[in-house]
Structures are given as structure tokens and as C-alpha cells.
Amino acid sequence: MSKRAFERIAEGLTEVLSIARGEAAPARVHVPEAVDVRAVRAKTGLSQAAFAGMFGFTVHQIRQWEQGRNRPLGAMRGYLMLIEHDPEMVIGAMKRIAGGPREAA
């Protein structure tokens, strides 16, 4: 291992420890430029229509993304990353939010 590689690893570990101790704020979360929507949906085992309905998308959006005509932008990619990582957590959160008290208009 080169000295520079070691220094970068050590720097990263120092940063992690500082964040864990509450001495520093975490860096920005990296959201990739592309998300494989078909793979995310396949991981859930849902059809396009069921996936769209479950997570608040339209079937048209899902089809466009999966066929490469469009790609999810910004926060949508982050949301899809959450779904890919833990779909049950996202579903549970959506149910809690939908079933929670409504604010008066």
C-alpha cells in the first residue's frame, strides 16, 4: 500500500471517529447520477403498477425510467436508494404518515 493511500484511509477513519463522537457533522451523502429502477423494483418483487402505487410514483414514470427514456432526478434518486436499501422501512413510514393525524386546513 502506498503512503498516500494509507494517509487517505487514516484521514477517513479520523473523520468517522469525529462524527461518531459528535465532534463533526457528516459529509454530504453521495447520490449517484443513475439508479437502476428496474433492479430496485425487482428487489421488491412488485409489478410496475404495484411499485408505483406503493411508493407514490406513476406507472408512466416507472416505465420511462426502466426503458431509459428518462431518469429520476435529484431527490427521486435518493428516495429510490432508500427503497432499494430497506423497502419495508419505507412502506412502514409511508403507512404511519398516511395513517397519522391530519392538520386542519
LINMO-V797787 format. One record per residue. N is the residue number from 1. RES is the residue in one letter. SS is DSSP state (H for helix, E for strand, L for the rest). BURIAL is b if it has 24 or more other ideal C-beta (glycine too) atoms within 12 Angstrom, else e. D_CENTER is the distance of its C-alpha to the mean C-alpha in Angstrom with 2 decimals. Layout:
n=N res=RES ss=SS burial=BURIAL d_center=D_CENTER
n=N res=RES ss=SS burial=BURIAL d_center=D_CENTER
This chain:
n=1 res=M ss=L burial=e d_center=32.92
n=2 res=S ss=L burial=e d_center=33.77
n=3 res=K ss=H burial=e d_center=34.41
n=4 res=R ss=H burial=e d_center=31.74
n=5 res=A ss=H burial=e d_center=29.05
n=6 res=F ss=H burial=e d_center=30.23
n=7 res=E ss=H burial=e d_center=30.19
n=8 res=R ss=H burial=e d_center=26.56
n=9 res=I ss=H burial=e d_center=25.55
n=10 res=A ss=H burial=e d_center=27.79
n=11 res=E ss=H burial=e d_center=26.37
n=12 res=G ss=H burial=e d_center=22.81
n=13 res=L ss=H burial=e d_center=24.15
n=14 res=T ss=H burial=e d_center=26.07
n=15 res=E ss=H burial=e d_center=23.05
n=16 res=V ss=H burial=e d_center=21.12
n=17 res=L ss=H burial=e d_center=24.27
n=18 res=S ss=H burial=e d_center=24.63
n=19 res=I ss=H burial=e d_center=21.16
n=20 res=A ss=H burial=e d_center=21.87
n=21 res=R ss=L burial=e d_center=25.24
n=22 res=G ss=L burial=e d_center=23.93
n=23 res=E ss=L burial=e d_center=25.93
n=24 res=A ss=L burial=e d_center=23.19
n=25 res=A ss=L burial=e d_center=19.91
n=26 res=P ss=L burial=e d_center=16.89
n=27 res=A ss=L burial=e d_center=16.25
n=28 res=R ss=L burial=e d_center=13.53
n=29 res=V ss=L burial=e d_center=10.08
n=30 res=H ss=L burial=e d_center=10.01
n=31 res=V ss=L burial=e d_center=7.78
n=32 res=P ss=L burial=e d_center=9.72
n=33 res=E ss=L burial=e d_center=12.13
n=34 res=A ss=L burial=e d_center=11.62
n=35 res=V ss=L burial=b d_center=9.34
n=36 res=D ss=L burial=e d_center=11.66
n=37 res=V ss=H burial=b d_center=11.23
n=38 res=R ss=H burial=e d_center=14.36
n=39 res=A ss=H burial=e d_center=13.23
n=40 res=V ss=H burial=b d_center=10.11
n=41 res=R ss=H burial=b d_center=12.71
n=42 res=A ss=H burial=e d_center=15.37
n=43 res=K ss=H burial=e d_center=13.68
n=44 res=T ss=H burial=b d_center=13.91
n=45 res=G ss=L burial=e d_center=17.48
n=46 res=L ss=L burial=e d_center=17.45
n=47 res=S ss=L burial=e d_center=19.41
n=48 res=Q ss=H burial=b d_center=18.16
n=49 res=A ss=H burial=e d_center=19.89
n=50 res=A ss=H burial=e d_center=18.66
n=51 res=F ss=H burial=b d_center=14.95
n=52 res=A ss=H burial=b d_center=15.53
n=53 res=G ss=H burial=e d_center=17.52
n=54 res=M ss=H burial=b d_center=15.36
n=55 res=F ss=H burial=b d_center=12.22
n=56 res=G ss=L burial=e d_center=14.30
n=57 res=F ss=L burial=b d_center=14.41
n=58 res=T ss=L burial=e d_center=17.80
n=59 res=V ss=H burial=e d_center=19.12
n=60 res=H ss=H burial=e d_center=20.21
n=61 res=Q ss=H burial=b d_center=16.75
n=62 res=I ss=H burial=b d_center=15.64
n=63 res=R ss=H burial=e d_center=18.96
n=64 res=Q ss=H burial=e d_center=18.85
n=65 res=W ss=H burial=b d_center=15.52
n=66 res=E ss=H burial=b d_center=16.69
n=67 res=Q ss=L burial=e d_center=20.08
n=68 res=G ss=L burial=e d_center=19.01
n=69 res=R ss=L burial=e d_center=20.82
n=70 res=N ss=L burial=e d_center=17.95
n=71 res=R ss=L burial=e d_center=14.45
n=72 res=P ss=L burial=b d_center=11.53
n=73 res=L ss=L burial=e d_center=11.96
n=74 res=G ss=H burial=e d_center=10.48
n=75 res=A ss=H burial=e d_center=8.36
n=76 res=M ss=H burial=b d_center=7.95
n=77 res=R ss=H burial=b d_center=6.16
n=78 res=G ss=H burial=e d_center=3.64
n=79 res=Y ss=H burial=b d_center=4.12
n=80 res=L ss=H burial=b d_center=4.52
n=81 res=M ss=H burial=b d_center=2.31
n=82 res=L ss=H burial=b d_center=3.08
n=83 res=I ss=H burial=b d_center=5.93
n=84 res=E ss=H burial=b d_center=6.70
n=85 res=H ss=H burial=e d_center=6.97
n=86 res=D ss=L burial=e d_center=8.91
n=87 res=P ss=H burial=b d_center=9.87
n=88 res=E ss=H burial=e d_center=12.97
n=89 res=M ss=H burial=e d_center=11.62
n=90 res=V ss=H burial=b d_center=9.83
n=91 res=I ss=H burial=e d_center=13.15
n=92 res=G ss=H burial=e d_center=15.19
n=93 res=A ss=H burial=e d_center=13.81
n=94 res=M ss=H burial=e d_center=14.41
n=95 res=K ss=H burial=e d_center=17.82
n=96 res=R ss=H burial=e d_center=18.73
n=97 res=I ss=H burial=e d_center=18.03
n=98 res=A ss=H burial=e d_center=19.91
n=99 res=G ss=H burial=e d_center=22.68
n=100 res=G ss=L burial=e d_center=23.12
n=101 res=P ss=L burial=e d_center=26.02
n=102 res=R ss=L burial=e d_center=26.25
n=103 res=E ss=L burial=e d_center=27.54
n=104 res=A ss=L burial=e d_center=30.89
n=105 res=A ss=L burial=e d_center=31.09
